Amino acid sequence: MKNKPTLITLVGILLLASATLFVSCRHEKANKEEIVHFLDNFSNYINIGDAQKLNSLFEVKLAPKSLKKLISLLTGKSEFLSKEKPLASITLAVEESKIKSISDDLVLAEVQAELTHQDMEKKISSITIKIRKISATEFKIVQIDAKKLIADYAEYAALVKRKTFTDKDLFEPQTIAAFKVAEQLKAKYDSVLWFAYYNNQTYYYVLKGKWEIEKDLSDNTNSRDTIKDDYKIGLVGPDLKEIIPVNYTLIHNISGTFPNLIEVENGNNKGFFDLNGKEVVPVKYSNIYPIEDENNLAVLKDNQDYYYLKKDFTISEKVNLKLTDFFSKIKDLKSAYNLKDKAPKFITEYNSRSNNGAIYLPPSYLVDLNLANKELDFINPLRQKNTSEYSVNENAHEKYLITPAEKSQSEGNWFEASFYSVRDYFLGGRAEFYDDKKFVIIDKKHDRIYQQTVVTDMGPEGSSSLTGTCDMNSIKAINDSLFEVKAGAVLYFDLYDSTKYVSGGSYYNYYSLKNGKLIALPNKRYFGFTKYVKMDDSYLRGCYEITISSNNYKNHQTKTIEAITPEMLRYMKNEIYADYRYQFKDKRWVSVFSGIESDYKDGKELPLNPTVDDSLTEIDKYNINWISQKLKGGKTSSKVLASK
């Protein structure tokens, strides 16, 4: 079975070829000597600075912006085809390359790159290139992973700047002043994390203790149970007096949720301070949901009890509320919006000469609902002089779009579910690459919220998001503890006919309800229902895209169908066996499921299994028999809805 590629979080530019290049086609086999020769040409074009010839080596007709940026960097230009040079030079050591064959026509090469600048010590990095042999004498780059190179270049360029420029060359006056105050504050605090600029005054996020900040803020489990609270954060005002005592585990941006208020957290408890240091909302609430309401600002939840935060900042007596009573009123969840526009206009920047981003800590309710990460970086206008096309500021978000999608309701009306599309645009990145689908379930019986992220990209790295007819979402409860979520997803698996593969359609995710949380169940099958559910005719219905291609990758057609075809049923049946690493006798099935994960024992790879009968579950056996009966005489539809 093909391994399902995992999306990689990028430090800089992750440049990928267009998904339309990844089609089922076969070319002549590439050998190592040919690849080395191709890489030598690639390196030579870099050395002579020929951006146009370098661009011609890629399997694209029109180079996207991100490719032009990378080519500019490799050829020693600050912009595509410009004459201005960047801070450091890049050379490739082709002879040190690690070359691995993926298939007859695809090869993966990890190439060593050296970063140099005058008398500074060089830095070793690498770039990974996927190369396709498209004819007897022609090769093309179909995918290039430059994340390590870009990250290393940013670090190296920052070092060059520190050695060759002064603070006045790189930073605005208020940042330089903040650096100096931060040094003074170190006499009282262990460190100063961030500077916030609000109404022409500077505020300082101070820390006592040791905080594993990157680990904490990158943990999106929405729980602080696993975080060691051996640190505390506070906020110091322009007069260098504490506005917020150093007693908390997280302090959000000023005016991040409400004007002139600051959300704070202590463990799992939340509340608000104002800029005068008054605790407006006691830090004791498990959830705070800002709402659009005539009389109230927010709903406060303390264990199972609800209260209103009124517009005069007083807190009501306990009120008889349930989640369904106010969920539709929660701020910003009704229509699509760009979180960057919702972020405070007041800049909060890092106390760092190398990290140039503006940090944004979204309101806790967006994190609790799984619609935003705990921390986001946006472009910092105060650091424009300290950034370049390839600096760490490339990791800033250009947009962060949250869009409501379909809603689902259970047959028994005991839960409601809302789907959201979260599309994360990175500066210099490929827009659709960072695309998640979230869902939120409101359990009416227990007055609880469950949330999860749905898998929607099972295709090659760099494939576009699924759009159109098949991008549909639905959810149902199989029983009291098992949920089935069907979502439109990018797929990529071959059928028995080598000219066809399934490129998109309905993908089934399964979640178990344990201890008040939805836990994603493991599943390596494209037709996941065969693992968890005894099939019926409803699983034959669904929207799928099938791509038909010839040996020429440019000649292919995609058709949209409304139901499982017999050849898809045959794949589905054999996929069950493949999940247990079955050794197929038919050479075509061997090829189709050639990506089966290896098993090891004592450091040695185990052979495939000649029989897997003892491994099959009762559900597996039932579904194999059910599919076999359908293939013998059952009817399945292959009606074409559309073609493109």
C-alpha positions as CSV (number, residue, x, y, z in Angstrom):
1,M,0.0,0.0,0.0
2,K,1.3,3.4,-0.8
3,N,2.4,5.3,2.2
4,K,0.2,8.3,2.8
5,P,2.4,11.4,2.7
6,T,2.5,13.6,5.7
7,L,2.4,17.4,5.3
8,I,5.6,18.9,6.6
9,T,5.6,22.1,8.7
10,L,8.0,24.4,7.0
11,V,10.6,26.7,8.5
12,G,10.9,28.6,5.2
13,I,9.9,27.9,1.6
14,L,8.8,24.3,0.8
15,L,8.7,24.4,-3.0
16,L,6.7,21.7,-4.7
17,A,5.8,21.0,-8.3
18,S,2.2,21.2,-9.4
19,A,0.0,18.3,-8.4
20,T,-1.0,17.8,-12.1
21,L,2.4,16.4,-12.7
22,F,1.8,13.4,-10.4
23,V,-0.1,11.1,-12.7
24,S,0.1,7.4,-13.3
25,C,2.7,7.2,-16.1
26,R,5.7,5.1,-16.8
27,H,9.0,6.2,-18.4
28,E,12.4,4.6,-19.0
29,K,14.4,3.6,-16.0
30,A,16.9,6.2,-14.6
31,N,20.4,5.1,-13.5
32,K,22.7,6.7,-11.0
33,E,25.2,8.0,-13.6
34,E,22.5,9.8,-15.5
35,I,21.3,11.5,-12.3
36,V,24.8,12.6,-11.3
37,H,25.2,14.1,-14.7
38,F,21.9,15.9,-14.4
39,L,22.9,17.2,-10.9
40,D,26.2,18.4,-12.3
41,N,24.3,20.5,-14.9
42,F,22.0,21.8,-12.1
43,S,25.1,22.8,-10.0
44,N,26.8,24.4,-13.0
45,Y,23.8,26.6,-13.7
46,I,23.9,27.7,-10.1
47,N,27.6,28.5,-10.2
48,I,27.3,30.7,-13.4
49,G,24.1,32.3,-12.1
50,D,21.9,31.3,-15.0
51,A,18.4,31.5,-13.6
52,Q,16.7,30.8,-16.9
53,K,18.5,27.6,-17.6
54,L,18.0,26.5,-14.0
55,N,14.3,27.2,-14.4
56,S,14.2,25.0,-17.5
57,L,15.2,21.9,-15.5
58,F,11.8,22.0,-13.6
59,E,8.7,20.2,-14.9
60,V,6.6,23.4,-15.0
61,K,5.6,25.6,-17.9
62,L,5.4,28.8,-15.8
63,A,7.5,29.1,-12.7
64,P,5.5,30.1,-9.6
65,K,6.6,32.9,-7.3
66,S,8.1,30.5,-4.8
67,L,10.2,28.7,-7.5
68,K,11.5,32.0,-8.7
69,K,12.5,32.9,-5.2
70,L,14.4,29.7,-4.7
71,I,16.1,30.0,-8.1
72,S,17.1,33.6,-7.3
73,L,18.6,32.4,-4.0
74,L,20.5,29.5,-5.7
75,T,21.9,31.7,-8.4
76,G,23.0,34.5,-6.1
77,K,20.3,37.1,-6.8
78,S,18.0,38.9,-4.4
79,E,15.2,38.8,-7.0
80,F,14.5,36.7,-10.1
81,L,16.9,37.7,-13.0
82,S,18.1,40.7,-11.0
83,K,21.8,41.8,-10.5
84,E,21.6,42.5,-6.8
85,K,23.3,39.8,-4.7
86,P,22.0,38.3,-1.4
87,L,24.2,38.1,1.7
88,A,25.7,34.7,1.3
89,S,26.6,32.3,-1.6
90,I,25.4,28.8,-2.1
91,T,27.3,26.0,-3.8
92,L,26.4,22.4,-4.2
93,A,28.6,19.4,-3.5
94,V,27.1,17.0,-6.0
95,E,29.8,14.3,-5.3
96,E,28.4,14.1,-1.7
97,S,24.8,13.5,-2.9
98,K,22.7,10.6,-1.6
99,I,20.7,9.1,-4.4
100,K,17.7,6.8,-3.9
101,S,15.5,5.2,-6.5
102,I,11.8,5.5,-5.8
103,S,10.5,3.8,-9.0
104,D,11.8,3.1,-12.5
105,D,11.4,6.8,-13.5
106,L,11.6,8.6,-10.2
107,V,14.8,9.3,-8.1
108,L,15.2,11.2,-4.9
109,A,18.6,13.0,-4.4
110,E,19.7,14.7,-1.2
111,V,22.4,17.2,-2.3
112,Q,24.8,18.9,0.1
113,A,24.9,22.7,0.0
114,E,27.6,25.0,1.3
115,L,26.8,28.5,2.5
116,T,29.7,31.0,2.4
117,H,30.4,34.7,3.0
118,Q,33.9,36.2,2.7
119,D,36.0,35.2,5.7
120,M,33.2,33.6,7.7
121,E,33.2,29.9,8.4
122,K,31.0,28.0,5.9
123,K,27.8,26.3,6.9
124,I,26.7,22.9,5.5
125,S,23.1,22.4,4.6
126,S,21.2,20.3,2.1
127,I,18.4,20.3,-0.5
128,T,16.3,17.3,-1.5
129,I,15.3,16.9,-5.2
130,K,12.9,14.5,-6.8
131,I,13.8,13.9,-10.5
132,R,11.8,12.2,-13.2
133,K,13.2,10.6,-16.3
134,I,10.7,11.7,-19.0
135,S,12.5,10.4,-22.1
136,A,15.8,8.6,-23.0
137,T,17.8,11.8,-22.7
138,E,15.6,14.2,-20.7
139,F,15.2,14.6,-17.0
140,K,13.0,17.1,-15.0
141,I,12.7,18.1,-11.4
142,V,9.2,17.4,-10.2
143,Q,9.6,18.3,-6.6
144,I,12.2,20.1,-4.5
145,D,12.3,20.4,-0.7
146,A,14.3,23.4,0.3
147,K,13.1,23.8,3.9
148,K,16.4,23.0,5.5
149,L,18.4,25.1,3.0
150,I,16.1,28.1,3.6
151,A,16.2,27.8,7.4
152,D,20.0,27.4,7.4
153,Y,20.3,30.3,5.0
154,A,18.1,32.5,7.2
155,E,20.2,31.6,10.2
156,Y,23.5,32.2,8.3
157,A,22.3,35.5,6.9
158,A,21.3,36.7,10.3
159,L,24.8,35.9,11.5
160,V,26.3,37.8,8.6
161,K,24.1,40.8,9.5
162,R,25.1,40.7,13.1
163,K,28.8,40.8,12.1
164,T,28.4,43.5,9.4
165,F,25.6,45.8,10.6
166,T,24.8,47.8,13.7
167,D,21.4,47.9,15.5
168,K,20.7,51.3,13.9
169,D,21.1,49.7,10.5
170,L,18.5,47.0,11.3
171,F,16.0,48.2,13.9
172,E,13.5,51.0,14.5
173,P,14.2,53.4,17.4
174,Q,11.5,51.9,19.6
175,T,12.8,48.4,19.2
176,I,16.4,49.6,20.1
177,A,15.0,51.3,23.2
178,A,13.1,48.2,24.2
179,F,16.2,46.1,23.9
180,K,17.9,48.4,26.4
181,V,15.0,48.3,28.8
182,A,14.9,44.5,28.5
183,E,18.5,44.4,29.7
184,Q,17.6,46.5,32.7
185,L,14.7,44.2,33.6
186,K,16.9,41.2,33.6
187,A,18.1,42.3,37.1
188,K,14.6,41.4,38.4
189,Y,13.3,38.8,35.9
190,D,14.9,35.8,34.2
191,S,14.0,37.1,30.8
192,V,11.9,39.4,28.7
193,L,10.0,37.5,26.1
194,W,8.2,40.1,23.9
195,F,7.7,43.8,23.5
196,A,4.1,45.2,22.9
197,Y,3.6,48.6,21.4
198,Y,0.2,50.1,22.4
199,N,-0.8,53.8,22.0
200,N,2.8,54.8,21.5
201,Q,4.0,53.1,24.7
202,T,5.9,49.9,25.2
203,Y,4.9,47.0,27.4
204,Y,7.1,44.1,28.4
205,Y,6.2,40.4,28.8
206,V,8.5,39.2,31.6
207,L,9.3,35.7,32.7
208,K,10.4,34.0,36.0
209,G,11.6,30.5,35.8
210,K,12.3,28.3,32.8
211,W,9.7,27.9,30.1
212,E,9.9,25.4,27.2
213,I,8.2,28.0,25.1
214,E,8.4,26.4,21.7
215,K,7.2,23.0,23.0
216,D,4.4,24.6,24.9
217,L,3.1,26.9,22.2
218,S,3.4,24.2,19.5
219,D,1.3,21.8,21.6
220,N,-2.2,22.1,20.2
221,T,-3.9,19.5,22.4
222,N,-5.8,22.4,24.0
223,S,-4.7,21.1,27.4
224,R,-2.0,22.2,29.8
225,D,-2.1,19.0,31.8
226,T,1.3,17.9,30.4
227,I,3.0,21.3,30.7
228,K,5.3,21.8,33.7
229,D,4.3,25.1,35.2
230,D,7.7,25.8,36.7
231,Y,7.6,29.3,35.2
232,K,5.3,32.3,35.5
233,I,4.7,35.3,33.1
234,G,3.7,38.8,33.9
235,L,3.3,42.1,32.1
236,V,5.4,45.3,32.9
237,G,4.1,48.7,31.8
238,P,5.9,51.7,30.3
239,D,6.7,52.9,33.8
240,L,8.5,49.5,34.4
241,K,5.9,48.6,37.1
242,E,4.0,45.3,36.9
243,I,0.5,45.6,35.4
244,I,-0.1,41.9,35.5
245,P,1.7,40.0,38.3
246,V,4.2,37.3,37.4
247,N,1.7,34.6,38.3
248,Y,0.4,33.3,35.0
249,T,1.2,30.6,32.4
250,L,0.2,32.7,29.4
251,I,-0.6,36.3,28.7
252,H,-2.3,37.1,25.3
253,N,-2.0,40.2,23.1
254,I,-3.3,43.5,24.4
255,S,-6.8,44.1,23.0
256,G,-6.7,40.6,21.4
257,T,-10.3,39.7,22.4
258,F,-11.8,43.0,23.7
259,P,-10.4,46.6,23.5
260,N,-8.0,47.5,26.3
261,L,-8.3,44.1,27.9
262,I,-5.7,41.3,28.1
263,E,-6.6,37.7,28.4
264,V,-4.5,35.7,30.8
265,E,-4.3,32.0,31.6
266,N,-3.1,30.0,34.6
267,G,-3.1,26.4,33.8
268,N,-6.5,25.7,32.3
269,N,-8.1,28.7,34.0
270,K,-8.7,32.0,32.1
271,G,-9.6,35.6,32.8
272,F,-9.0,39.2,31.9
273,F,-7.0,42.2,33.2
274,D,-7.2,45.8,32.0
275,L,-4.3,48.1,31.4
276,N,-4.5,49.6,34.8
277,G,-3.8,46.2,36.4
278,K,-7.4,45.5,37.5
279,E,-8.5,41.9,37.3
280,V,-11.7,42.5,35.3
281,V,-12.6,38.8,35.0
282,P,-11.3,36.5,37.7
283,V,-8.8,33.9,36.3
284,K,-11.0,30.9,37.2
285,Y,-13.0,30.1,34.1
286,S,-12.4,27.0,32.0
287,N,-13.8,28.6,28.8
288,I,-14.5,32.2,27.7
289,Y,-16.7,32.6,24.6
290,P,-17.0,36.2,23.3
291,I,-20.5,36.5,21.8
292,E,-22.4,38.9,19.6
293,D,-25.3,39.9,21.8
294,E,-27.2,43.0,22.7
295,N,-26.5,43.0,26.4
296,N,-23.5,40.7,26.9
297,L,-19.8,40.5,25.8
298,A,-19.2,36.9,26.6
299,V,-20.3,33.6,28.1
300,L,-18.1,32.4,31.0
301,K,-18.0,28.7,31.8
302,D,-16.9,27.5,35.3
303,N,-17.0,23.7,35.3
304,Q,-20.6,23.1,34.3
305,D,-21.9,26.5,35.3
306,Y,-22.5,29.4,33.0
307,Y,-22.3,33.2,33.5
308,Y,-22.6,36.2,31.3
309,L,-19.9,38.9,31.1
310,K,-22.0,42.0,30.7
311,K,-21.1,45.0,28.6
312,D,-20.4,47.0,31.7
313,F,-17.8,44.3,32.7
314,T,-19.9,43.0,35.5
315,I,-20.6,39.2,35.8
316,S,-24.1,37.9,36.1
317,E,-25.4,35.4,38.5
318,K,-25.3,31.8,37.3
319,V,-27.6,31.4,34.3
320,N,-29.4,28.4,32.8
321,L,-27.6,27.9,29.6
322,K,-26.4,25.2,27.3
323,L,-23.9,25.3,24.5
324,T,-26.6,25.1,21.8
325,D,-28.2,28.3,23.3
326,F,-25.2,30.5,22.4
327,F,-22.9,28.6,20.0
328,S,-24.4,30.4,17.0
329,K,-23.6,33.8,18.7
330,I,-19.9,33.1,19.2
331,K,-17.9,35.9,17.7
332,D,-16.5,35.4,14.2
333,L,-17.9,31.9,13.6
334,K,-20.8,32.9,11.2
335,S,-18.8,33.8,8.1
336,A,-15.4,33.5,6.6
337,Y,-12.7,35.8,8.0
338,N,-9.0,36.4,7.9
339,L,-7.5,35.9,11.3
340,K,-4.7,38.3,10.4
341,D,-7.2,41.1,10.1
342,K,-8.6,40.1,13.5
343,A,-5.2,40.2,15.1
344,P,-4.5,43.3,17.1
345,K,-3.2,46.3,15.2
346,F,-0.8,46.8,18.1
347,I,2.5,45.0,17.3
348,T,3.9,42.5,19.7
349,E,7.4,41.6,18.6
350,Y,10.1,39.2,19.9
351,N,12.9,40.3,22.2
352,S,15.3,38.9,19.6
353,R,17.7,40.3,17.0
354,S,17.1,37.2,14.8
355,N,13.4,36.4,15.1
356,N,11.8,39.2,13.2
357,G,8.1,38.2,13.4
358,A,5.2,39.8,15.2
359,I,3.8,37.2,17.6
360,Y,0.1,36.7,17.9
361,L,-1.6,34.6,20.6
362,P,-5.2,34.1,19.4
363,P,-8.1,34.3,21.9
364,S,-8.3,31.1,23.9
365,Y,-11.8,30.2,22.5
366,L,-10.3,29.8,19.0
367,V,-7.7,27.5,20.3
368,D,-10.3,25.6,22.4
369,L,-12.4,25.1,19.3
370,N,-9.3,23.9,17.3
371,L,-9.6,26.7,14.8
372,A,-6.3,28.4,15.5
373,N,-2.9,27.4,16.9
374,K,-1.8,28.7,20.2
375,E,0.7,31.0,18.5
376,L,1.0,32.6,15.1
377,D,3.6,34.8,13.5
378,F,2.6,37.7,11.2
379,I,4.8,40.1,9.3
380,N,6.4,42.7,11.6
381,P,6.5,46.1,9.9
382,L,9.1,47.3,12.4
383,R,11.6,44.8,11.1
384,Q,11.4,45.5,7.4
385,K,15.0,46.7,7.4
386,N,16.1,43.4,9.1
387,T,14.3,41.1,6.7
388,S,15.0,39.8,3.2
389,E,13.5,37.5,0.7
390,Y,14.9,34.6,2.5
391,S,14.9,35.6,6.2
392,V,13.0,33.9,9.0
393,N,10.2,36.4,8.4
394,E,9.3,34.1,5.5
395,N,7.7,31.9,8.2
396,A,5.2,34.7,8.8
397,H,1.6,34.1,7.8
398,E,0.2,36.2,5.0
399,K,-3.4,35.1,5.7
400,Y,-5.1,32.7,8.0
401,L,-8.6,32.1,6.7
402,I,-11.3,30.4,8.7
403,T,-14.4,29.5,6.6
404,P,-17.5,27.8,7.9
405,A,-18.6,24.8,5.8
406,E,-21.5,22.4,6.1
407,K,-23.4,21.6,9.3
408,S,-24.6,18.2,10.3
409,Q,-27.3,17.0,12.8
410,S,-27.8,13.6,14.2
411,E,-30.9,11.6,13.4
412,G,-31.9,11.6,17.0
413,N,-31.0,15.3,17.4
414,W,-28.6,14.6,20.2
415,F,-25.6,16.4,18.5
416,E,-24.8,19.1,16.0
417,A,-21.6,19.4,14.1
418,S,-20.1,22.3,12.2
419,F,-17.2,22.0,9.7
420,Y,-14.6,24.7,9.1
421,S,-12.0,25.1,6.5
422,V,-8.7,26.7,7.8
423,R,-6.4,27.8,5.1
424,D,-3.0,29.0,6.2
425,Y,-1.2,31.2,3.6
426,F,2.6,31.5,4.4
427,L,4.6,34.3,2.8
428,G,6.3,32.8,-0.2
429,G,4.5,29.5,0.2
430,R,2.0,27.7,-2.0
431,A,-1.3,28.9,-0.9
432,E,-3.4,25.7,-0.8
433,F,-0.7,23.6,0.8
434,Y,-1.6,24.5,4.3
435,D,-5.2,23.6,4.3
436,D,-7.0,21.9,7.2
437,K,-10.6,20.9,7.7
438,K,-11.9,21.1,11.2
439,F,-15.1,20.0,12.8
440,V,-16.8,20.9,16.1
441,I,-19.4,18.6,17.7
442,I,-21.9,19.9,20.3
443,D,-23.1,17.0,22.4
444,K,-26.5,18.1,23.5
445,K,-27.0,15.2,25.9
446,H,-23.9,16.0,27.9
447,D,-23.5,19.7,27.0
448,R,-19.9,19.2,25.8
449,I,-17.8,20.2,22.8
450,Y,-15.6,17.8,20.9
451,Q,-13.3,19.0,18.1
452,Q,-10.9,17.4,15.7
453,T,-9.0,17.9,12.5
454,V,-10.0,15.8,9.5
455,V,-7.5,14.2,7.2
456,T,-8.2,15.7,3.7
457,D,-4.9,15.2,1.8
458,M,-3.9,11.6,1.0
459,G,-2.2,12.5,-2.2
460,P,1.3,13.3,-3.3
461,E,3.2,16.0,-1.4
462,G,2.2,19.3,-2.9
463,S,-1.2,18.2,-4.3
464,S,-3.9,20.9,-4.4
465,S,-6.9,20.9,-2.1
466,L,-10.0,19.1,-3.3
467,T,-12.6,21.4,-4.7
468,G,-15.9,21.0,-6.6
469,T,-18.6,18.4,-6.5
470,C,-16.8,15.9,-4.3
471,D,-15.7,18.3,-1.5
472,M,-18.6,17.3,0.8
473,N,-18.6,16.7,4.5
474,S,-20.9,14.7,6.8
475,I,-20.8,13.1,10.2
476,K,-22.8,10.3,11.9
477,A,-22.6,8.4,15.1
478,I,-22.1,4.7,14.6
479,N,-22.8,4.2,18.3
480,D,-22.5,6.1,21.5
481,S,-18.7,6.1,21.3
482,L,-17.8,5.9,17.6
483,F,-18.1,8.7,15.1
484,E,-17.8,8.4,11.3
485,V,-16.7,11.6,9.5
486,K,-16.8,11.6,5.7
487,A,-15.0,14.5,4.0
488,G,-13.9,15.3,0.5
489,A,-10.1,14.6,0.2
490,V,-7.3,14.5,-2.2
491,L,-6.6,10.8,-2.9
492,Y,-3.9,9.0,-4.9
493,F,-4.2,5.3,-5.4
494,D,-3.8,3.1,-8.6
495,L,-6.5,0.8,-9.8
496,Y,-5.8,-2.6,-11.5
497,D,-6.0,-0.9,-14.8
498,S,-2.6,0.9,-14.9
499,T,-4.0,3.8,-16.9
500,K,-6.4,4.8,-14.0
501,Y,-6.1,6.1,-10.5
502,V,-8.4,7.6,-8.0
503,S,-7.4,11.3,-7.4
504,G,-10.1,12.6,-5.1
505,G,-13.4,11.8,-3.3
506,S,-15.0,10.6,-0.1
507,Y,-12.5,9.8,2.6
508,Y,-13.8,8.2,5.9
509,N,-12.3,9.1,9.3
510,Y,-13.2,7.4,12.5
511,Y,-13.1,8.8,16.0
512,S,-13.6,7.2,19.4
513,L,-15.1,9.1,22.3
514,K,-12.9,8.5,25.4
515,N,-12.9,10.5,28.6
516,G,-14.7,13.4,27.0
517,K,-12.4,13.7,24.0
518,L,-12.5,12.5,20.4
519,I,-9.6,10.3,19.6
520,A,-8.7,9.6,16.0
521,L,-8.5,5.9,15.3
522,P,-5.6,4.5,13.2
523,N,-6.4,3.8,9.6
524,K,-4.1,3.2,6.6
525,R,-6.9,2.3,4.2
526,Y,-8.3,4.7,1.6
527,F,-11.7,3.0,2.2
528,G,-11.5,3.2,6.0
529,F,-15.0,2.0,6.6
530,T,-13.9,-1.6,5.8
531,K,-11.9,-1.5,9.0
532,Y,-14.5,-0.2,11.4
533,V,-18.0,-0.8,10.0
534,K,-19.9,-3.7,8.5
535,M,-20.8,-2.4,5.0
536,D,-24.2,-1.9,3.5
537,D,-25.3,-0.3,0.2
538,S,-24.9,3.2,1.6
539,Y,-21.1,2.8,1.4
540,L,-21.3,2.2,-2.4
541,R,-22.6,5.8,-2.8
542,G,-20.1,8.6,-2.8
543,C,-18.4,11.1,-5.0
544,Y,-15.0,10.2,-6.5
545,E,-12.7,11.6,-9.1
546,I,-10.9,9.1,-11.4
547,T,-8.0,10.2,-13.6
548,I,-7.3,8.3,-16.8
549,S,-3.9,8.8,-18.4
550,S,-1.7,7.5,-21.1
551,N,2.1,7.1,-21.0
552,N,2.3,10.8,-21.7
553,Y,1.8,12.6,-18.4
554,K,0.4,15.6,-20.3
555,N,-2.5,13.6,-21.7
556,H,-4.9,12.8,-18.9
557,Q,-8.6,13.3,-18.1
558,T,-10.4,13.3,-14.8
559,K,-14.0,12.1,-14.5
560,T,-16.3,12.5,-11.5
561,I,-18.5,9.5,-10.6
562,E,-21.4,9.2,-8.1
563,A,-20.7,5.7,-6.8
564,I,-18.1,3.0,-6.3
565,T,-17.3,1.1,-9.5
566,P,-16.5,-2.6,-9.7
567,E,-12.8,-2.0,-10.2
568,M,-12.8,0.2,-7.1
569,L,-14.5,-2.6,-5.2
570,R,-11.8,-5.0,-6.2
571,Y,-9.2,-2.5,-4.9
572,M,-11.2,-2.1,-1.7
573,K,-11.3,-5.9,-1.1
574,N,-7.5,-6.3,-1.7
575,E,-6.7,-3.3,0.4
576,I,-8.0,-5.2,3.4
577,Y,-5.4,-7.9,2.7
578,A,-2.7,-5.4,2.0
579,D,-3.3,-3.8,5.3
580,Y,-1.9,-6.9,6.9
581,R,1.1,-7.0,4.5
582,Y,-0.2,-9.8,2.4
583,Q,2.1,-11.1,-0.4
584,F,0.0,-10.9,-3.6
585,K,0.6,-13.4,-6.3
586,D,-0.7,-11.2,-9.1
587,K,2.1,-8.9,-10.2
588,R,-0.2,-5.9,-10.8
589,W,-1.6,-6.1,-7.3
590,V,2.0,-6.3,-6.0
591,S,2.7,-3.1,-7.9
592,V,-0.4,-1.3,-6.7
593,F,0.3,-2.1,-3.0
594,S,4.1,-1.8,-3.3
595,G,4.2,0.9,-0.7
596,I,3.3,-1.4,2.2
597,E,5.2,-0.3,5.3
598,S,8.0,-2.7,6.4
599,D,8.0,-4.6,9.6
600,Y,11.3,-5.3,11.4
601,K,12.5,-7.7,14.0
602,D,16.0,-7.6,15.6
603,G,16.9,-5.0,13.0
604,K,15.9,-7.2,10.0
605,E,13.0,-6.6,7.7
606,L,10.4,-9.3,7.9
607,P,9.0,-10.8,4.6
608,L,5.5,-10.2,3.5
609,N,2.8,-12.7,4.7
610,P,1.8,-15.6,2.5
611,T,-1.5,-15.7,4.4
612,V,-3.3,-13.2,6.7
613,D,-6.4,-15.2,7.5
614,D,-5.6,-15.3,11.2
615,S,-5.2,-11.5,11.3
616,L,-8.5,-10.6,9.8
617,T,-11.1,-9.2,12.2
618,E,-14.8,-10.2,12.1
619,I,-15.5,-6.9,10.4
620,D,-12.8,-7.6,7.8
621,K,-14.2,-11.0,7.1
622,Y,-17.8,-9.7,6.8
623,N,-16.7,-7.0,4.4
624,I,-14.6,-9.3,2.2
625,N,-17.6,-11.6,1.9
626,W,-20.0,-8.7,1.3
627,I,-17.7,-7.2,-1.4
628,S,-17.3,-10.6,-3.1
629,Q,-21.1,-11.0,-3.3
630,K,-21.4,-7.6,-4.9
631,L,-18.7,-8.4,-7.4
632,K,-20.5,-11.6,-8.3
633,G,-24.0,-10.1,-8.9
634,G,-24.7,-7.0,-6.9
635,K,-25.3,-3.8,-8.8
636,T,-23.0,-0.8,-8.5
637,S,-23.4,2.5,-10.4
638,S,-20.6,4.2,-12.2
639,K,-22.6,7.0,-13.6
640,V,-20.4,9.9,-14.7
641,L,-21.4,13.3,-13.1
642,A,-18.8,15.4,-14.8
643,S,-15.4,15.3,-16.5
644,K,-12.6,17.7,-16.6
